[in-house]
Amino acid sequence: MTYELPAPRGPVRDVATEGGFLIGFAVQSLVVLAVAVLRRRLSLYETVTQTLFIGRVCTGPSLLLMIPVGVFIAVSVGELAGRIGAGGYSGAVVAFIIVGQASALVCALMLAGVAGSAICTDLGSRKIREEIDAMEVMGLDVLERLVAP
């Protein structure tokens, strides 16, 4: 009996496969969310709990990231304002730029990075402890109970 190695797949095919899995999971999750909302089966308590968890997890890192971004913007705008003779307006411009532009970017990065990894960690630990398998055995929809909120 001979054992044959599987055909080499290559990095492009692997990326395309994983991207397809990600898109499929996202579509499936959105469909489950819509069905849960329409049937009024979405757990409001779990949704609020997860929202507060994401806010608690993301607040510290986003504030720590905003400090260097704010300093960089303040130095850049202060230097530019000094060159054109409008040094008195640099404070208002810095505040406007930080609140209007940088804060949205930092919030998006924090939500995607910190909250996404925290949620994936939670789901992974549930899979390891076989909680997800137990929910499936009990006939509960795992996507509706854990992913949709």
Sequence and secondary structure as in RCSB ss.txt:
>XXXX:A:sequence
MTYELPAPRGPVRDVATEGGFLIGFAVQSLVVLAVAVLRRRLSLYETVTQTLFIGRVCTGPSLLLMIPVGVFIAV
SVGELAGRIGAGGYSGAVVAFIIVGQASALVCALMLAGVAGSAICTDLGSRKIREEIDAMEVMGLDVLERLVAP
>XXXX:A:secstr
          HHHHHHHHHHHHHHHHHHHHHHHHHHHHTT S HHHHHHHHHHHHHHHHHHHHHHHHHHHHHHHH
HHHHHHHHHT GGGHHHHHHHHIIIIIHHHHHHHHIIIIIHHHHHHHHHHHHHTTHHHHHHHTT  HIIIII  
